[in-house]
Amino acid sequence: MAKKNDLDPETEALIAWCTDVEGFLVAGGATRDQAQTHIEEQIEWFTDLFFDGLTPEEAAKEALA
């Protein structure tokens, strides 16, 4: 796996965004493991939401809907 310093700024931003989404999923009732697994399994969908400009909170609401 690439070191964090090897990641481009866009990838770093996506990872940070997903981490924020995870927090909102946990706040919505998921366990941390459930949130992480869901993000990993649906990473393409979450990536689309990131590039569509949704906030982490909006993305979590979409995921919990």
N, C-alpha and C positions, 0 to 999 in steps of 0.2 A: 504494500500500500504506500502511496506517496506520503511524504511528510507534509505537514501543514504548510510549511514554507514553499512547497512545490505546487500548491494549489493556486489556480488563478483566482482573482478577486471575485468573479461571478460564482464560482464553486464555493468559495468561503462564505459568500452571502447566502447561498442556498442552504448550506449546512446550518448556519446560524438561524435562518428562517425556520427550518425544520425543527430545530431545537426549541424555538419559541412555540411552534405549533404543538409540539409534544407537551409543553407546559399547559397549554389551553385544553388539550385532550384530557390530561390528568385532572385539571380543574373541573372538567365536565363529567368526571366519574370513572375514567379509565385508569387502570394501573399504569405505572411507568412502563412495564414490560409490554402490556397491551398496546400502549401508544407507540412505542418504538417498533413493535412488530407490524402494526398497521401501516406506519409510515414506510417501513422497509418494503412491505408487500405492495404498496400502492405508490411507490416513489415516482413513477412516470406521471401519475395523476397529480400528485403534489407538486411536481416540477412544473407541470402546466399551470397550476394555480399560482405558483410563484411568478412565473413569467407573465401571467395574466394580470398581475399586480394586486392580488388579494393580500390582505394583511394576514398574519398568522392566526389571529382570532377569527377572521372570516373563513379561512381554510378549515380551522377546527370545527366551526359551526357547520360547514358543508359536510365534513366527515361524520359528524355526530347526527346529522339529519336523517 
